[in-house]
């Protein structure tokens, strides 16, 4: 069993893999949307109605999307997950997230293609979270429209800081559009 699975099961108190239960997390989570590819969870502080930052996590690794949800929900992010590129593009049209966290290496439609498809209809900030550490692949992701690149594993505080950076820019209207660079100097 890989470390991510062990960590998720340790944090959630789950020995099996049953997504229909609250996973033993204090405060409980409401599964607003449930199917085999997408789980939409949200938690608000008791008695508090706030506008949450909507984060869409697109990664084919279910344990990784579960882990990111576990990290982000207690920080008051509304998290929707998709475990395929196709579902991720579809959800980005439907829910209009404030920030997207995207893996590069996925079957059928990879992260580069997902990024390209999303850029056809949205300028939502896209943070690439990937184990790929090759400069050419990173540059290609940024050229396809990604706004940021973080290498797995990333400390949760760093990930949250990057999401907050884009949230601040959205709230102040300061998202900068970068022209696509076709050649490297």
Secondary structure, 3 states (H helix, E strand, C coil): CCHHHHHHHHHHCCCCCCCCCCCCCCCCCEEEEECCCEEEEECCCCCCCCCCEEEEEECCCHHHHHHHHHHHHCCCEEEEEECCHHHHHHHHHHHCCCEEEECCCCCCCCHHHHHHHHHCCCCCEEEEEECCCCHHHHHHHHHCCCCEEEECCCCHHHHHHHHHHHHHHHHHCCCCCCCCCCCCC
